[in-house]
């Protein structure tokens, strides 16, 4: 009788945060390309670095990864994932098994100026109520993943603006509703 092989327990990446971080973007868990490279959003078709670069006015995508992180932190934006570990084959959130959440209790001490927490996609967005209860402004964003292409880049960017300018994002949302 064949035995089923359990996928290995995968561990995520360390947080990219600073004492003065005001915006934290949380993904669900790094995809296979990111885990292999040990870099956030390493898949070449993931739009994350282009989206955030557009928000801060810098071409972060064109920079080597080692230079992206300090530039991100200079804009007081941090990165992390909601999950510290899980079992998963492939890169899809739907394939995640045995999820273990990161310890977010320490954020108040590590990032005392944190105001806004953005969730990159619906899977991480399930944690939004937990952060809202602690007084953070939360924004569930359309996923930057290449697996989620229902919205074009400009449509995603309009919604991602809520991370840095809630008023502009609300105006963009009204305009998009009028176009539908």
N, CA and C atoms as a LAMMPS dump frame, in Angstrom:
ITEM: TIMESTEP
0
ITEM: NUMBER OF ATOMS
540
ITEM: BOX BOUNDS ff ff ff
-5.0000000000000000e+02 5.0000000000000000e+02
-5.0000000000000000e+02 5.0000000000000000e+02
-5.0000000000000000e+02 5.0000000000000000e+02
ITEM: ATOMS id mol type element x y z
1 1 1 N 0.843 -1.168 0
2 1 2 C 0 0 0
3 1 3 C 0.896 1.242 0
4 2 1 N 0.677 2.199 -0.951
5 2 2 C 1.521 3.39 -1.007
6 2 3 C 1.262 4.298 0.187
7 3 1 N 2.303 4.931 0.657
8 3 2 C 2.165 5.895 1.751
9 3 3 C 2.209 7.295 1.162
10 4 1 N 1.409 8.173 1.726
11 4 2 C 1.435 9.55 1.235
12 4 3 C 2.584 10.292 1.908
13 5 1 N 3.229 11.095 1.135
14 5 2 C 4.352 11.883 1.631
15 5 3 C 3.83 13.259 2.019
16 6 1 N 4.084 13.644 3.244
17 6 2 C 3.679 14.963 3.704
18 6 3 C 4.628 16.006 3.146
19 7 1 N 4.081 17.129 2.679
20 7 2 C 4.981 18.196 2.258
21 7 3 C 5.776 18.69 3.466
22 8 1 N 6.963 19.185 3.243
23 8 2 C 7.773 19.666 4.372
24 8 3 C 7.169 20.941 4.975
25 9 1 N 7.481 21.156 6.223
26 9 2 C 7.075 22.395 6.874
27 9 3 C 7.963 23.511 6.328
28 10 1 N 7.341 24.523 5.768
29 10 2 C 8.068 25.662 5.197
30 10 3 C 8.057 26.803 6.196
31 11 1 N 9.151 27.516 6.291
32 11 2 C 9.2 28.693 7.155
33 11 3 C 9.347 29.935 6.294
34 12 1 N 8.693 30.991 6.721
35 12 2 C 8.669 32.24 5.96
36 12 3 C 9.924 33.067 6.123
37 13 1 N 9.809 34.303 5.718
38 13 2 C 10.925 35.25 5.744
39 13 3 C 10.827 36.157 6.968
40 14 1 N 11.95 36.699 7.347
41 14 2 C 11.991 37.631 8.481
42 14 3 C 11.267 38.925 8.111
43 15 1 N 10.703 39.61 9.106
44 15 2 C 10.051 40.881 8.8
45 15 3 C 11.063 41.928 8.342
46 16 1 N 10.612 42.801 7.476
47 16 2 C 11.395 43.954 7.037
48 16 3 C 10.674 45.157 7.631
49 17 1 N 11.13 45.59 8.797
50 17 2 C 10.478 46.685 9.507
51 17 3 C 11.524 47.562 10.171
52 18 1 N 11.117 48.769 10.465
53 18 2 C 11.97 49.698 11.187
54 18 3 C 11.192 50.318 12.336
55 19 1 N 11.893 50.935 13.244
56 19 2 C 11.264 51.564 14.4
57 19 3 C 10.266 52.636 13.966
58 20 1 N 10.539 53.282 12.795
59 20 2 C 9.658 54.351 12.316
60 20 3 C 8.689 53.903 11.222
61 21 1 N 8.511 52.595 11.045
62 21 2 C 7.574 52.085 10.039
63 21 3 C 6.159 52.575 10.361
64 22 1 N 5.52 53.157 9.35
65 22 2 C 4.142 53.645 9.51
66 22 3 C 3.14 52.788 8.765
67 23 1 N 3.604 52.119 7.691
68 23 2 C 2.749 51.258 6.87
69 23 3 C 3.395 49.879 6.812
70 24 1 N 2.612 48.856 7.095
71 24 2 C 3.098 47.486 7.009
72 24 3 C 2.251 46.747 5.992
73 25 1 N 2.908 46.102 5.027
74 25 2 C 2.202 45.309 4.033
75 25 3 C 2.425 43.838 4.376
76 26 1 N 1.319 43.141 4.558
77 26 2 C 1.371 41.73 4.925
78 26 3 C 0.861 40.863 3.775
79 27 1 N 1.699 39.942 3.337
80 27 2 C 1.258 38.931 2.39
81 27 3 C 0.763 37.735 3.176
82 28 1 N 0.419 36.672 2.468
83 28 2 C -0.019 35.455 3.159
84 28 3 C 1.202 34.635 3.567
85 29 1 N 1.93 34.142 2.571
86 29 2 C 3.134 33.342 2.79
87 29 3 C 3.917 33.385 1.482
88 30 1 N 5.254 33.437 1.529
89 30 2 C 6.034 33.548 0.288
90 30 3 C 5.781 32.378 -0.664
91 31 1 N 5.723 32.705 -1.943
92 31 2 C 5.61 31.667 -2.959
93 31 3 C 6.922 30.916 -3.112
94 32 1 N 6.893 29.899 -3.948
95 32 2 C 8.073 29.045 -4.135
96 32 3 C 9.286 29.842 -4.61
97 33 1 N 9.085 30.774 -5.555
98 33 2 C 10.212 31.571 -6.069
99 33 3 C 10.805 32.436 -4.961
100 34 1 N 9.955 33 -4.126
101 34 2 C 10.43 33.851 -3.029
102 34 3 C 11.164 33.048 -1.975
103 35 1 N 10.645 31.873 -1.658
104 35 2 C 11.325 31.024 -0.675
105 35 3 C 12.689 30.576 -1.196
106 36 1 N 12.738 30.212 -2.476
107 36 2 C 14.009 29.757 -3.059
108 36 3 C 15.04 30.884 -3.063
109 37 1 N 14.598 32.099 -3.376
110 37 2 C 15.51 33.249 -3.44
111 37 3 C 15.715 33.894 -2.067
112 38 1 N 14.85 33.558 -1.091
113 38 2 C 14.842 34.201 0.226
114 38 3 C 14.636 35.708 0.072
115 39 1 N 13.68 36.044 -0.81
116 39 2 C 13.349 37.443 -1.103
117 39 3 C 11.834 37.593 -1.198
118 40 1 N 11.327 38.659 -0.624
119 40 2 C 9.904 38.951 -0.775
120 40 3 C 9.588 39.263 -2.236
121 41 1 N 8.511 38.684 -2.73
122 41 2 C 7.967 38.95 -4.069
123 41 3 C 9.012 38.784 -5.167
124 42 1 N 9.659 37.621 -5.166
125 42 2 C 10.743 37.346 -6.117
126 42 3 C 10.259 36.888 -7.488
127 43 1 N 9.013 36.409 -7.591
128 43 2 C 8.529 35.954 -8.896
129 43 3 C 8.542 37.14 -9.86
130 44 1 N 9.15 36.989 -11.032
131 44 2 C 9.298 38.135 -11.947
132 44 3 C 7.968 38.724 -12.435
133 45 1 N 6.895 37.962 -12.398
134 45 2 C 5.607 38.495 -12.854
135 45 3 C 4.775 39.071 -11.714
136 46 1 N 5.241 38.949 -10.48
137 46 2 C 4.524 39.546 -9.362
138 46 3 C 4.652 41.062 -9.479
139 47 1 N 3.557 41.765 -9.327
140 47 2 C 3.537 43.218 -9.532
141 47 3 C 3.854 44.019 -8.269
142 48 1 N 4.191 43.355 -7.179
143 48 2 C 4.389 44.046 -5.912
144 48 3 C 5.362 45.219 -6.014
145 49 1 N 6.575 44.969 -6.504
146 49 2 C 7.597 46.019 -6.508
147 49 3 C 7.231 47.162 -7.445
148 50 1 N 6.499 46.872 -8.512
149 50 2 C 6.035 47.939 -9.409
150 50 3 C 4.93 48.756 -8.75
151 51 1 N 4.012 48.077 -8.05
152 51 2 C 2.935 48.788 -7.36
153 51 3 C 3.484 49.706 -6.27
154 52 1 N 4.31 49.168 -5.408
155 52 2 C 4.847 49.97 -4.3
156 52 3 C 5.77 51.064 -4.847
157 53 1 N 6.549 50.741 -5.871
158 53 2 C 7.393 51.757 -6.493
159 53 3 C 6.571 52.93 -7.018
160 54 1 N 5.427 52.635 -7.615
161 54 2 C 4.544 53.702 -8.105
162 54 3 C 4.003 54.538 -6.954
163 55 1 N 3.72 53.899 -5.825
164 55 2 C 3.209 54.631 -4.661
165 55 3 C 4.235 55.6 -4.089
166 56 1 N 5.506 55.187 -4.087
167 56 2 C 6.545 56.016 -3.458
168 56 3 C 7.322 56.858 -4.459
169 57 1 N 7.043 56.697 -5.749
170 57 2 C 7.711 57.499 -6.771
171 57 3 C 9.13 57.067 -7.083
172 58 1 N 9.434 55.78 -6.886
173 58 2 C 10.752 55.232 -7.206
174 58 3 C 10.582 53.928 -7.969
175 59 1 N 11.461 53.662 -8.905
176 59 2 C 11.406 52.412 -9.646
177 59 3 C 12.094 51.316 -8.844
178 60 1 N 11.388 50.806 -7.835
179 60 2 C 11.955 49.768 -6.972
180 60 3 C 12.211 48.48 -7.74
181 61 1 N 11.398 48.2 -8.733
182 61 2 C 11.54 46.978 -9.521
183 61 3 C 12.892 46.93 -10.229
184 62 1 N 13.408 48.087 -10.64
185 62 2 C 14.677 48.143 -11.374
186 62 3 C 15.894 47.945 -10.468
187 63 1 N 15.699 48.086 -9.17
188 63 2 C 16.817 47.962 -8.233
189 63 3 C 17.091 46.503 -7.892
190 64 1 N 18.343 46.176 -7.576
191 64 2 C 18.607 44.837 -7.026
192 64 3 C 17.882 44.718 -5.68
193 65 1 N 17.511 43.509 -5.325
194 65 2 C 16.732 43.274 -4.11
195 65 3 C 17.393 43.9 -2.879
196 66 1 N 18.686 43.779 -2.749
197 66 2 C 19.391 44.311 -1.581
198 66 3 C 19.232 45.827 -1.452
199 67 1 N 18.935 46.525 -2.544
200 67 2 C 18.733 47.98 -2.486
201 67 3 C 17.253 48.34 -2.354
202 68 1 N 16.369 47.404 -2.704
203 68 2 C 14.926 47.671 -2.58
204 68 3 C 14.519 47.838 -1.118
205 69 1 N 15.013 46.957 -0.269
206 69 2 C 14.569 46.962 1.127
207 69 3 C 14.912 48.259 1.855
208 70 1 N 16.152 48.769 1.754
209 70 2 C 16.434 50.044 2.423
210 70 3 C 15.603 51.206 1.86
211 71 1 N 15.321 51.161 0.561
212 71 2 C 14.502 52.221 -0.039
213 71 3 C 13.07 52.139 0.493
214 72 1 N 12.566 50.933 0.623
215 72 2 C 11.225 50.73 1.163
216 72 3 C 11.157 51.271 2.593
217 73 1 N 12.144 50.897 3.395
218 73 2 C 12.193 51.365 4.78
219 73 3 C 12.352 52.883 4.862
220 74 1 N 13.058 53.479 3.909
221 74 2 C 13.215 54.934 3.89
222 74 3 C 11.864 55.629 3.716
223 75 1 N 10.935 54.947 3.091
224 75 2 C 9.581 55.478 2.918
225 75 3 C 8.654 55.045 4.057
226 76 1 N 9.244 54.448 5.091
227 76 2 C 8.537 54.024 6.299
228 76 3 C 7.493 52.942 6.014
229 77 1 N 7.827 52.082 5.053
230 77 2 C 6.971 50.95 4.686
231 77 3 C 7.702 49.665 5.044
232 78 1 N 7 48.758 5.697
233 78 2 C 7.568 47.472 6.074
234 78 3 C 6.86 46.327 5.373
235 79 1 N 7.477 45.15 5.444
236 79 2 C 6.95 43.938 4.807
237 79 3 C 7 42.779 5.784
238 80 1 N 5.999 41.917 5.669
239 80 2 C 5.997 40.679 6.429
240 80 3 C 4.875 39.828 5.87
241 81 1 N 4.651 38.693 6.455
242 81 2 C 3.551 37.817 6.062
243 81 3 C 2.729 37.469 7.284
244 82 1 N 1.478 37.111 7.067
245 82 2 C 0.644 36.738 8.202
246 82 3 C 1.047 35.37 8.751
247 83 1 N 1.606 34.521 7.883
248 83 2 C 1.998 33.189 8.325
249 83 3 C 3.507 33.073 8.518
250 84 1 N 3.895 32.457 9.601
251 84 2 C 5.31 32.193 9.88
252 84 3 C 5.75 30.882 9.241
253 85 1 N 4.816 29.931 9.151
254 85 2 C 5.138 28.608 8.628
255 85 3 C 3.858 27.932 8.142
256 86 1 N 4.032 26.946 7.284
257 86 2 C 2.904 26.143 6.808
258 86 3 C 3.442 24.982 5.987
259 87 1 N 2.553 24.108 5.615
260 87 2 C 2.862 23.083 4.626
261 87 3 C 2.165 23.517 3.341
262 88 1 N 2.848 23.365 2.206
263 88 2 C 2.247 23.74 0.928
264 88 3 C 3.062 23.155 -0.198
265 89 1 N 2.368 22.654 -1.187
266 89 2 C 3.009 22.259 -2.443
267 89 3 C 2.679 23.347 -3.446
268 90 1 N 3.683 23.864 -4.127
269 90 2 C 3.453 24.948 -5.077
270 90 3 C 3.416 26.288 -4.379
271 91 1 N 2.723 27.246 -5.002
272 91 2 C 2.716 28.609 -4.47
273 91 3 C 1.336 29.156 -4.151
274 92 1 N 0.284 28.422 -4.455
275 92 2 C -1.063 28.955 -4.264
276 92 3 C -1.486 28.956 -2.797
277 93 1 N -2.145 30.038 -2.396
278 93 2 C -2.654 30.13 -1.027
279 93 3 C -3.635 29.003 -0.724
280 94 1 N -4.382 28.582 -1.739
281 94 2 C -5.372 27.514 -1.54
282 94 3 C -4.715 26.192 -1.141
283 95 1 N -3.44 26.031 -1.42
284 95 2 C -2.728 24.789 -1.097
285 95 3 C -2.1 24.801 0.294
286 96 1 N -2.26 25.896 1.028
287 96 2 C -1.656 26.005 2.36
288 96 3 C -2.363 25.06 3.334
289 97 1 N -1.558 24.3 4.059
290 97 2 C -2.048 23.399 5.098
291 97 3 C -1.253 23.665 6.376
292 98 1 N -1.878 23.419 7.494
293 98 2 C -1.255 23.584 8.816
294 98 3 C -0.605 24.969 8.973
295 99 1 N -1.373 26.036 8.749
296 99 2 C -0.803 27.379 8.879
297 99 3 C -0.485 27.736 10.33
298 100 1 N 0.602 28.444 10.524
299 100 2 C 0.995 28.961 11.84
300 100 3 C 1.233 30.454 11.692
301 101 1 N 0.454 31.259 12.375
302 101 2 C 0.538 32.715 12.247
303 101 3 C 1.811 33.273 12.885
304 102 1 N 2.243 34.413 12.356
305 102 2 C 3.355 35.139 12.961
306 102 3 C 2.894 35.749 14.287
307 103 1 N 3.842 36.08 15.135
308 103 2 C 3.571 36.706 16.432
309 103 3 C 3.517 38.217 16.227
310 104 1 N 2.3 38.745 16.129
311 104 2 C 2.135 40.174 15.86
312 104 3 C 2.082 41.017 17.137
313 105 1 N 2.068 40.388 18.284
314 105 2 C 2.011 41.132 19.547
315 105 3 C 3.207 42.069 19.694
316 106 1 N 4.323 41.685 19.141
317 106 2 C 5.541 42.5 19.314
318 106 3 C 5.596 43.723 18.397
319 107 1 N 4.629 43.875 17.483
320 107 2 C 4.65 45.023 16.565
321 107 3 C 4.587 46.358 17.287
322 108 1 N 3.779 46.449 18.325
323 108 2 C 3.647 47.724 19.055
324 108 3 C 4.997 48.202 19.596
325 109 1 N 5.864 47.267 19.961
326 109 2 C 7.185 47.619 20.483
327 109 3 C 8.191 47.823 19.366
328 110 1 N 8.111 47.002 18.318
329 110 2 C 9.061 47.107 17.214
330 110 3 C 8.751 48.273 16.287
331 111 1 N 7.474 48.588 16.134
332 111 2 C 7.028 49.652 15.218
333 111 3 C 6 50.535 15.923
334 112 1 N 6.412 51.333 16.889
335 112 2 C 5.442 52.112 17.658
336 112 3 C 4.706 53.175 16.838
337 113 1 N 5.209 53.522 15.654
338 113 2 C 4.559 54.523 14.821
339 113 3 C 3.656 53.9 13.747
340 114 1 N 3.504 52.589 13.788
341 114 2 C 2.685 51.891 12.804
342 114 3 C 1.244 52.38 12.87
343 115 1 N 0.709 52.747 11.703
344 115 2 C -0.661 53.254 11.611
345 115 3 C -1.533 52.399 10.703
346 116 1 N -0.975 52.008 9.547
347 116 2 C -1.758 51.336 8.512
348 116 3 C -1.179 49.959 8.223
349 117 1 N -2.066 48.977 8.147
350 117 2 C -1.658 47.628 7.775
351 117 3 C -2.424 47.258 6.512
352 118 1 N -1.675 47.001 5.439
353 118 2 C -2.262 46.586 4.173
354 118 3 C -2.072 45.096 3.998
355 119 1 N -3.086 44.451 3.464
356 119 2 C -3.064 43.001 3.269
357 119 3 C -3.053 42.714 1.776
358 120 1 N -1.981 42.09 1.319
359 120 2 C -1.793 41.812 -0.103
360 120 3 C -2.596 40.568 -0.484
361 121 1 N -3.877 40.764 -0.756
362 121 2 C -4.746 39.681 -1.177
363 121 3 C -5.726 39.24 -0.1
364 122 1 N -6.687 38.43 -0.536
365 122 2 C -7.765 37.987 0.345
366 122 3 C -7.3 37.036 1.443
367 123 1 N -6.33 36.177 1.146
368 123 2 C -5.886 35.214 2.164
369 123 3 C -5.309 35.938 3.375
370 124 1 N -4.43 36.897 3.146
371 124 2 C -3.88 37.651 4.279
372 124 3 C -4.937 38.591 4.851
373 125 1 N -5.863 39.041 3.996
374 125 2 C -6.919 39.943 4.432
375 125 3 C -7.826 39.374 5.505
376 126 1 N -7.824 38.055 5.661
377 126 2 C -8.623 37.435 6.719
378 126 3 C -8.142 37.868 8.109
379 127 1 N -6.927 38.395 8.184
380 127 2 C -6.37 38.856 9.456
381 127 3 C -6.701 40.327 9.736
382 128 1 N -7.32 41.027 8.778
383 128 2 C -7.606 42.457 8.939
384 128 3 C -8.407 42.768 10.202
385 129 1 N -9.471 42.018 10.515
386 129 2 C -10.22 42.357 11.734
387 129 3 C -9.373 42.311 13.01
388 130 1 N -8.45 41.383 13.072
389 130 2 C -7.562 41.278 14.237
390 130 3 C -6.749 42.563 14.405
391 131 1 N -6.246 43.118 13.315
392 131 2 C -5.45 44.342 13.379
393 131 3 C -6.333 45.557 13.63
394 132 1 N -7.521 45.578 13.036
395 132 2 C -8.447 46.692 13.255
396 132 3 C -8.837 46.782 14.729
397 133 1 N -9.029 45.635 15.386
398 133 2 C -9.366 45.626 16.821
399 133 3 C -8.266 46.265 17.668
400 134 1 N -7.043 46.248 17.162
401 134 2 C -5.919 46.845 17.896
402 134 3 C -5.686 48.307 17.498
403 135 1 N -6.606 48.869 16.718
404 135 2 C -6.554 50.29 16.403
405 135 3 C -5.837 50.671 15.121
406 136 1 N -5.385 49.704 14.351
407 136 2 C -4.717 50.018 13.094
408 136 3 C -5.734 50.261 11.994
409 137 1 N -5.405 51.171 11.091
410 137 2 C -6.188 51.341 9.865
411 137 3 C -5.819 50.156 8.97
412 138 1 N -6.799 49.427 8.468
413 138 2 C -6.516 48.251 7.65
414 138 3 C -7.069 48.42 6.24
415 139 1 N -6.35 47.87 5.276
416 139 2 C -6.746 47.926 3.871
417 139 3 C -6.482 46.552 3.258
418 140 1 N -7.533 45.909 2.755
419 140 2 C -7.354 44.647 2.045
420 140 3 C -7.203 44.999 0.567
421 141 1 N -6.045 44.652 0.023
422 141 2 C -5.649 45.043 -1.331
423 141 3 C -5.842 43.902 -2.327
424 142 1 N -6.033 44.244 -3.598
425 142 2 C -6.012 43.173 -4.597
426 142 3 C -4.604 42.58 -4.654
427 143 1 N -4.525 41.287 -4.775
428 143 2 C -3.236 40.598 -4.759
429 143 3 C -2.332 41.032 -5.902
430 144 1 N -1.06 41.16 -5.58
431 144 2 C -0.054 41.493 -6.602
432 144 3 C 0.431 40.253 -7.339
433 145 1 N -0.044 39.093 -6.928
434 145 2 C 0.411 37.819 -7.485
435 145 3 C 0.062 37.66 -8.962
436 146 1 N 0.914 36.977 -9.728
437 146 2 C 0.579 36.712 -11.134
438 146 3 C -0.6 35.746 -11.26
439 147 1 N -0.967 35.064 -10.191
440 147 2 C -2.125 34.165 -10.234
441 147 3 C -3.44 34.94 -10.171
442 148 1 N -3.381 36.209 -9.834
443 148 2 C -4.585 37.041 -9.693
444 148 3 C -4.521 38.216 -10.656
445 149 1 N -4.975 37.988 -11.868
446 149 2 C -4.893 39.019 -12.893
447 149 3 C -6.273 39.532 -13.33
448 150 1 N -7.281 39.409 -12.454
449 150 2 C -8.619 39.883 -12.796
450 150 3 C -8.621 41.398 -13.001
451 151 1 N -7.758 42.096 -12.282
452 151 2 C -7.63 43.544 -12.423
453 151 3 C -6.328 43.868 -13.126
454 152 1 N -6.359 44.899 -13.939
455 152 2 C -5.133 45.366 -14.582
456 152 3 C -4.275 46.139 -13.587
457 153 1 N -3.057 46.451 -14
458 153 2 C -2.122 47.151 -13.115
459 153 3 C -2.703 48.468 -12.604
460 154 1 N -3.259 49.289 -13.49
461 154 2 C -3.779 50.6 -13.068
462 154 3 C -4.943 50.459 -12.097
463 155 1 N -5.777 49.449 -12.285
464 155 2 C -6.891 49.217 -11.358
465 155 3 C -6.356 48.806 -9.981
466 156 1 N -5.354 47.943 -9.983
467 156 2 C -4.746 47.543 -8.707
468 156 3 C -4.1 48.75 -8.035
469 157 1 N -3.358 49.522 -8.806
470 157 2 C -2.662 50.679 -8.248
471 157 3 C -3.649 51.654 -7.608
472 158 1 N -4.789 51.869 -8.236
473 158 2 C -5.79 52.778 -7.669
474 158 3 C -6.203 52.314 -6.279
475 159 1 N -6.339 51.024 -6.094
476 159 2 C -6.736 50.498 -4.785
477 159 3 C -5.571 50.483 -3.802
478 160 1 N -4.361 50.253 -4.304
479 160 2 C -3.183 50.25 -3.43
480 160 3 C -2.877 51.65 -2.901
481 161 1 N -3.361 52.697 -3.568
482 161 2 C -3.111 54.07 -3.1
483 161 3 C -3.633 54.294 -1.683
484 162 1 N -4.601 53.49 -1.26
485 162 2 C -5.156 53.627 0.088
486 162 3 C -4.092 53.456 1.163
487 163 1 N -2.976 52.818 0.835
488 163 2 C -1.897 52.648 1.811
489 163 3 C -1.241 53.975 2.178
490 164 1 N -1.145 54.868 1.217
491 164 2 C -0.424 56.114 1.452
492 164 3 C -1.326 57.348 1.427
493 165 1 N -2.526 57.217 0.839
494 165 2 C -3.432 58.354 0.73
495 165 3 C -4.878 57.858 0.695
496 166 1 N -5.479 57.628 1.867
497 166 2 C -6.841 57.098 1.898
498 166 3 C -7.852 57.951 1.131
499 167 1 N -7.704 59.284 1.15
500 167 2 C -8.647 60.147 0.439
501 167 3 C -8.561 59.949 -1.074
502 168 1 N -7.332 59.856 -1.605
503 168 2 C -7.157 59.638 -3.042
504 168 3 C -7.691 58.279 -3.453
505 169 1 N -7.482 57.287 -2.616
506 169 2 C -7.965 55.939 -2.923
507 169 3 C -9.484 55.919 -2.961
508 170 1 N -10.128 56.641 -2.048
509 170 2 C -11.587 56.684 -2.039
510 170 3 C -12.1 57.349 -3.306
511 171 1 N -11.434 58.425 -3.746
512 171 2 C -11.822 59.111 -4.98
513 171 3 C -11.644 58.187 -6.184
514 172 1 N -10.531 57.465 -6.241
515 172 2 C -10.299 56.511 -7.333
516 172 3 C -11.382 55.445 -7.358
517 173 1 N -11.808 54.987 -6.188
518 173 2 C -12.834 53.949 -6.092
519 173 3 C -14.163 54.472 -6.643
520 174 1 N -14.506 55.719 -6.314
521 174 2 C -15.737 56.325 -6.83
522 174 3 C -15.674 56.42 -8.353
523 175 1 N -14.53 56.859 -8.889
524 175 2 C -14.39 56.969 -10.33
525 175 3 C -14.474 55.606 -11.011
526 176 1 N -13.894 54.577 -10.403
527 176 2 C -13.959 53.23 -10.979
528 176 3 C -15.388 52.712 -10.966
529 177 1 N -16.145 53.028 -9.901
530 177 2 C -17.546 52.607 -9.837
531 177 3 C -18.367 53.273 -10.946
532 178 1 N -18.067 54.525 -11.243
533 178 2 C -18.779 55.226 -12.311
534 178 3 C -18.489 54.616 -13.687
535 179 1 N -17.288 54.069 -13.859
536 179 2 C -16.905 53.478 -15.139
537 179 3 C -17.521 52.095 -15.342
538 180 1 N -17.969 51.472 -14.298
539 180 2 C -18.527 50.104 -14.41
540 180 3 C -19.901 50.107 -14.981
